[in-house]
Amino acid sequence: MKLWLVRHGQTEANVAGLYSGRSETALTEQGIRQATQVGQLLQAVSFDRVLSSALGRAQHTAHLVLEGRDRAIETNPLLNEMHFGDWEMRHHLDLQREDAVTYAAWCRDWQNTVPTNGEGFQNFSQRVLALSRDLRAMPQENILVVSHQGVLSLLIATLMGLPPPSLWHFMIEQGSWSMVEIQQDFVTLRTLNNRAAAVIHPSGDI
């Protein structure tokens, strides 16, 4: 099985430097170009299944990547980004004033401090663990997964059997594609943040 991982394109919240977990934020013109470009780079890949987070920026990206293809997009809430609660669509400078104690604690210990009325990293990690198990059980050969930086970074670490904090080793860039190959119990990160066209050889290898 090959998991083709794509982060949504640039959003308005990305440009403004805001925390946007569950909040809806539109793709910018640059984000639309990024998603379209990734679709062109992955033109040679025949996807057996397409999964997207339930958030609009990921679904919009998935539609742009698949432009011209007759392939249904399945939304899966397990692919949603971490929920930042009251910090949603807020800038870190605002949080230093408005929720100073909790925000300072989170900056010191992000693994165990929960954003006010949000989703803590421990729960987020368990959600991505459940996602990884679901993906490994799917029978399809080529699966496109369109999601968010936090989810995709943690998914790679989880699939490779690394501790959750290892997600920071796999930062997912917009306008690129990554691929993880799963063969029985062996997981290989074949490429990360690739910006070249995927070439599929007759053997099925890239």
Secondary structure, 3 states (H helix, E strand, C coil): CEEEEEECCCEHHHHHCECCCCCCCCECHHHHHHHHHHHHHCCCCCCCEEEECCCHHHHHHHHHHCCCCCCCCEECHHHCCCCCHHHCCCEHHHHHHHCHHHHHHHHHCCCCCCCCCCCCHHHHHHHHHHHHHHHHCCCCCEEEEEECHHHHHHHHHHHCCCCHHHHHHCCCCCCCEEEEEEECCEEEEEEEEECCCCCCCCCCCC
